[in-house]
Amino acid sequence: MLPYPCSQWTQERSQGTARAAALELFVIGTLNGMAFGSGFDFWKEPDEVTPQQVVSWVDAYCDANQEALLANAVGNLFVAR
């Protein structure tokens, strides 16, 4: 799935495609992997975050950064937590 541009994320999400659902799972799975590898409880620290909140954050990031890659959005979110 990588490299996958934010512009494509935004398009898929706006159309509600099956690929949009797969991309959401990709984002959540990537964050799980990063959390496991780092030992940081992404979903609980510093406060609890839901998968829907994560998807909304990625929506906002990709809306503002259409040329960025989806991987950048995920990485930036992880670092921001």
Secondary structure, 3 states (H helix, E strand, C coil): CCCCEHHHHHHHHHHCCHHHHHHHHHHHHHHHHHHHHHCCCCCCCCCCCCHHHHHHHHHHHHHHCCCCEHHHHHHHHHHHC
